[in-house]
């Protein structure tokens, strides 16, 4: 059997936890995080922006083509399309911001956390079949090795295996926590807004990226969680027992082109390395709202996660050389 033809089945299918209210024995958490761009790295999470033309500017160009309107309507339509395509060409990519303050989209952090967990759930073989506790939420049939060489070099060949997708009513643990196209999420990430640091120009890439050492703050709201799921969420941040991550996650543009594992450097730096720390936590159950001791909460979540069968199949090896 070729590696390309391997199909990984999901183990541990479950019915989704309720999205409508707190279930008995479950808790809502509001978690406050700090994200720090590693001192060895820049970060760029871009968004498309464009310079919109003035109404008079467009009207003038359209008016110049009005002679075609009566004589050749198809030619007129083609000219109007050409005019608007000119303005589309003015679009460019800039660092994402919130009210003119550099920021990271919550969706980008959520995607990095989820991907970290998906890829760390290594497939395991039982007889002729392969299994994993996670599907791949965004993957097609398989990863094309020609176009994803650095992606595969970073995560390992197993991420090229096809994994069965989850449905709405039978899901893997990650779809239950983070949602899928048929199921709402139970985990919500705010945008991370810059609180210290600045942008730095990288002319070689034609971008202004977030400088090394810059700090961001954001929150994660986890609904109807148990402690083992909380432990898995923190594991996705590479927080494995203490409140601070053991190694950074990779995120944003250029993360595979410039990283310590498979890529080079630019201006003496890598790209996309961000380290996280849990700085505050509040929980809410049926009876009360509790301000949590962060260290105790992380320890309890890790302890409960380690009791789960899925914990045996999490790859805990370093990805950029900093995990012990």
C-alpha positions in Angstrom: 0.0 0.0 0.0 1.4 3.4 -1.0 1.5 6.2 1.5 -0.7 8.2 -0.7 -3.5 5.6 -0.5 -3.5 5.4 3.3 -6.9 6.4 4.7 -7.0 7.3 8.4 -10.3 6.5 10.3 -11.4 8.6 13.2 -11.3 6.9 16.6 -13.4 8.1 19.5 -16.4 9.4 17.6 -18.8 11.2 19.9 -22.1 13.0 19.9 -21.5 16.7 20.2 -21.8 18.4 23.5 -24.7 20.9 23.7 -24.2 24.4 22.3 -27.4 25.7 24.1 -26.6 25.6 27.8 -24.3 24.3 30.5 -24.5 20.5 30.8 -24.3 18.9 34.2 -20.6 18.5 35.2 -19.4 20.9 32.6 -18.0 24.4 33.0 -17.6 27.6 31.0 -14.1 29.2 31.0 -13.0 32.7 30.1 -9.2 32.5 29.6 -6.9 35.5 29.2 -3.7 35.0 27.2 -0.6 37.0 26.4 1.1 36.3 23.1 4.7 37.2 22.5 6.5 37.3 19.2 9.7 35.2 19.8 12.9 37.3 20.0 14.2 35.2 17.0 11.2 36.0 14.8 9.0 38.4 13.0 5.3 37.9 12.6 3.0 38.8 9.7 -0.7 38.0 9.5 -2.0 40.0 6.6 -5.3 41.3 5.3 -6.2 42.7 1.9 -6.8 46.4 1.7 -7.3 48.7 -1.2 -7.4 52.3 -2.1 -11.0 53.0 -3.2 -11.3 55.5 -6.1 -13.5 58.5 -5.8 -17.0 58.5 -7.4 -16.0 61.3 -9.8 -12.9 59.4 -10.9 -15.0 56.3 -11.9 -17.8 58.5 -13.5 -15.2 60.3 -15.6 -13.8 57.0 -17.0 -17.2 55.5 -17.6 -18.3 58.7 -19.4 -15.4 58.5 -21.7 -16.7 55.1 -22.9 -20.4 56.1 -23.4 -20.1 56.3 -27.2 -19.8 52.5 -27.1 -23.1 52.2 -25.2 -25.3 52.7 -28.3 -23.0 51.3 -30.9 -21.5 48.2 -29.3 -23.0 47.2 -25.9 -20.6 44.2 -25.5 -17.6 46.4 -26.1 -19.0 48.9 -23.5 -19.4 46.1 -20.9 -15.9 44.9 -21.5 -14.5 48.4 -21.1 -16.4 48.9 -17.8 -15.0 45.5 -16.5 -11.5 46.7 -17.5 -11.9 49.9 -15.6 -13.0 48.1 -12.4 -10.2 45.6 -12.8 -7.7 48.4 -12.7 -8.9 49.3 -9.2 -8.8 45.7 -8.1 -5.1 45.8 -9.0 -4.6 48.4 -6.4 -5.2 45.9 -3.6 -2.3 45.1 -1.4 -1.6 43.1 1.7 -0.9 44.8 5.0 -0.6 43.6 8.6 -4.1 43.0 10.1 -5.2 45.8 12.5 -8.1 46.7 14.8 -8.9 50.4 14.9 -5.4 51.2 13.4 -3.7 49.0 16.1 -1.7 46.0 14.8 -3.5 42.8 15.7 -3.8 39.1 14.9 -7.2 37.7 13.9 -8.7 35.4 16.4 -9.3 33.0 13.5 -5.6 32.8 12.8 -4.8 31.9 16.4 -7.6 29.3 16.5 -6.3 27.8 13.3 -2.8 27.5 14.6 -4.0 25.9 17.8 -6.2 23.5 16.1 -3.6 22.6 13.4 -1.1 22.0 16.2 -3.5 19.5 17.8 -4.6 17.8 14.5 -1.0 17.2 13.4 0.1 16.1 16.9 -2.6 13.4 16.8 -0.4 11.0 14.9 -2.1 8.1 13.1 -1.6 4.7 14.7 -2.1 1.3 13.1 -4.3 -1.5 14.3 -4.0 -4.5 12.0 -4.4 -3.2 8.4 -6.2 0.0 9.5 -4.9 3.4 10.5 -6.7 5.5 13.2 -6.5 9.0 14.7 -8.5 10.8 17.4 -8.7 13.8 15.0 -9.9 14.5 11.5 -8.4 17.2 9.3 -10.8 20.1 9.2 -9.4 21.8 6.1 -7.6 19.0 4.2 -8.7 17.6 0.9 -8.0 13.9 0.0 -4.3 14.2 0.7 -1.4 16.7 0.9 0.4 17.2 -2.4 4.0 16.6 -1.6 5.2 18.6 -4.5 3.6 21.8 -3.3 3.8 21.2 0.5 7.4 20.0 0.9 8.2 22.3 3.8 4.8 21.6 5.5 5.6 17.9 5.4 9.2 18.4 6.5 7.9 20.3 9.5 5.1 18.0 10.6 6.1 14.7 9.2 4.9 12.4 6.4 1.8 11.3 8.3 0.1 14.6 7.7 -0.1 13.6 4.0 -2.5 10.7 4.8 -6.1 11.2 4.1 -8.4 11.4 7.1 -12.1 10.7 7.2 -14.1 13.9 7.8 -16.6 14.3 10.7 -20.3 14.9 10.3 -22.6 17.1 12.4 -23.8 14.3 14.8 -20.7 12.1 15.0 -17.5 14.1 15.6 -13.9 13.8 16.7 -12.9 15.6 19.9 -11.5 18.5 18.1 -14.6 19.1 15.9 -16.6 18.9 19.1 -14.5 21.6 20.7 -13.7 23.8 17.7 -16.6 23.1 15.3 -16.7 22.1 11.6 -18.8 23.3 8.6 -21.8 21.4 10.0 -21.4 22.2 13.7 -20.9 25.4 15.7 -17.8 25.8 17.8 -17.7 25.8 21.6 -14.4 27.7 21.6 -14.2 31.4 20.7 -11.0 33.4 20.2 -11.0 37.2 20.3 -8.6 39.1 18.1 -5.2 39.6 19.8 -4.4 43.3 20.0 -0.9 44.7 20.3 -0.1 46.2 23.7 3.6 46.5 23.4 5.9 46.7 20.3 5.6 47.9 16.7 5.8 47.1 13.1 9.1 46.8 11.2 9.7 47.2 7.5 11.0 44.1 5.6 11.7 45.4 2.1 12.8 42.0 0.9 9.2 40.8 1.3 7.5 44.1 0.7 5.7 44.0 4.1 5.6 45.7 7.4 5.8 42.8 10.0 5.3 42.7 13.8 8.7 43.2 15.4 10.4 40.6 17.7 9.3 40.8 21.3 6.0 42.5 20.6 3.2 41.5 23.0 -0.5 40.9 22.3 -3.4 40.2 24.6 -6.6 38.3 23.8 -9.3 36.0 25.4 -10.6 32.5 24.7 -14.1 31.6 25.8 -14.6 27.8 26.2 -18.2 26.7 26.6 -19.4 23.5 28.2 -15.9 22.2 28.7 -14.6 19.5 31.0 -11.1 19.6 32.5 -9.6 17.1 30.0 -10.8 19.3 27.1 -9.3 22.3 28.8 -6.1 20.4 29.1 -6.2 19.6 25.3 -6.9 23.2 24.5 -3.9 24.3 26.5 -1.8 21.6 24.9 -2.7 23.2 21.5 -1.0 26.3 22.8 2.0 24.2 23.8 1.2 24.8 27.4 1.9 21.5 28.9 1.8 21.9 32.7 2.9 25.4 33.5 1.1 28.6 32.5 3.7 29.5 29.9 4.1 27.5 26.6 7.2 25.4 26.3 7.8 26.4 22.7 6.2 28.8 20.2 3.5 28.0 17.7 4.0 28.8 14.1 1.4 31.1 12.4 0.9 33.7 9.7 2.6 34.1 6.4 6.1 32.9 5.7 6.0 30.5 8.7 7.3 27.6 6.6 9.6 29.6 4.5 11.5 31.0 7.5 11.6 28.8 10.6 14.3 27.0 12.6 13.2 23.5 11.5 13.0 23.5 7.7 13.5 27.1 6.5 16.1 29.8 6.4 16.2 33.3 7.8 15.7 36.8 6.6 17.5 39.8 8.1 18.8 37.3 10.7 15.3 36.3 11.9 12.6 33.6 11.4 8.9 34.2 10.7 5.7 33.3 12.6 7.0 32.1 16.0 4.7 33.2 18.8 4.8 32.0 22.4 1.7 32.1 24.6 1.1 32.4 28.3 -2.2 32.0 30.3 -2.4 35.0 32.5 -5.9 34.9 34.0 -8.9 32.5 34.1 -12.5 32.6 35.3 -14.8 29.7 35.4 -18.6 29.5 35.6 -20.8 26.5 36.5 -24.4 26.2 37.6 -23.8 27.8 41.0 -21.0 30.4 40.8 -18.4 32.4 39.0 -14.9 31.6 40.2 -11.6 33.4 39.6 -9.2 30.6 39.1 -5.6 30.2 40.3 -3.9 29.8 36.9 -1.2 27.4 38.0 -3.6 25.1 39.8 -6.0 25.2 36.9 -3.4 24.3 34.3 -2.1 21.5 36.6 -5.6 20.1 37.0 -6.4 20.3 33.3 -3.2 18.5 32.4 -3.9 15.8 35.0 -7.4 15.1 33.7 -6.2 15.1 30.1 -3.6 12.5 30.8 -6.3 10.1 32.1 -7.9 10.1 28.6 -7.1 7.4 26.1 -6.4 10.0 23.4 -3.5 11.4 25.4 -1.4 8.3 24.6 -1.5 9.3 20.9 -0.4 13.0 21.2 3.1 13.6 19.7 5.0 15.6 22.3 8.2 16.0 20.4 9.7 19.4 19.7 8.8 21.0 16.4 11.3 23.9 16.5 13.8 22.4 19.0 12.7 23.9 22.3 10.5 21.2 23.9 12.2 18.9 26.3 
